[in-house]
Amino acid sequence: MKLRVLLVFLSLWSSGLWAEDEHISTVPDDVRLVGGASRCAGRLKVKRQGEWRLEKDQYYNYNLTTAAAVCRQLDCGSVVSIRRTSNSPPDIPAFLMYMPVDILSQSSKLEISCSDSVRLVDETRLCSGRLEVKSNQSWSSVCGDDFDLQDAEVVCRELGCGGSAVLRASLYEAPVQSAVFDCEGHESALLDCGSSATDSCSSGKAVEIICSEPADVRLTGGASQCAGTLEMKQWGEWRPVDGLTWNLLLAGDVCGQLDCGSAVSTRRKETSHENVWGMRSDCDEASLVKCFKILAFSFFTLEITCSGVLPLMILISQLFK
């Protein structure tokens, strides 16, 4: 039985079913999101031949661009995140533990979260464009007269587009919403900010925001952004990295990308069985971070501490462990 599974794996691998850059070019006409907090978040269902079924995405045909198309089709603003959930088998042969999940599970469900009430309108980029806010089931641009950088940064965080922004305003012919937002900076969504209505938009200019593109690597659960469990973002989805495929070059690469100095220590941490990003064995990328393209099962994650946030005495103690 094990040999048969291995042969299937090799056959699928050689057939190119896991091509990294092949995604669906169009989204089906009839889609909906179910099981979430609103109609704009949840598991993706598609209607085919008159029947609604959960969309399976074990071959990663969906990315942030196609998920954004789903959000637009549902009139749900901009895409915030996509996530896949898989039902892993209860007993996994040891020799298959770090092979791609596609072989081990055919039930990878796709979850999409849309912003519902805020979106950035741009033909080519997900994290920049003219700001529109939904009110009374209709979308309108926002007046640039009193909209400041702090307001813009809240929008970028809400859309999962980083925490910094460039703000500008431009003339726009369509009606511009004249509400004034007063964000303090800690809010998770623009509509959580204080706001007031004004009679007009004197400049006639609409807000445009350029968010910093979100990073594809981060350290979580530590004292700062420069220490913690290594997570990477592939196809719009954050997951931990397989702790069995680490090395010091990878740790140094991560610390450098995060502007956190150099790697001070790494620790393999045992966890409950979960899906992680695994490293491709044939990867020849200049940056090791780019090698983690395969969804795999693992019992280990990786913790990294970089020099960027450590006081001198802690740094010395880490070096002499």
Salt bridges, closest charged atoms under 4 A:
GLU20 OE2 - ARG280 NH1 2.24
GLU51 OE2 - ARG53 NE 3.32
GLU55 OE1 - ARG48 NH1 2.90
ASP57 OD2 - ARG84 NE 2.86
ASP75 OD2 - LYS134 NZ 3.58
GLU111 OE1 - ARG83 NH2 2.86
GLU132 OE1 - ARG119 NH2 2.73
GLU132 OE2 - ARG130 NH2 2.65
GLU184 OE1 - HIS186 NE2 3.01
GLU187 OE2 - HIS186 NE2 3.96
GLU208 OE1 - ARG168 NE 2.96
GLU213 OE2 - ARG125 NH2 2.96
GLU231 OE1 - ARG218 NE 2.81
GLU237 OE1 - ARG84 NH1 2.83
GLU237 OE2 - ARG239 NH2 2.56
ASP282 OD1 - ARG280 NE 3.11
GLU303 OE1 - ARG267 NH2 2.83
GLU303 OE2 - LYS269 NZ 3.67
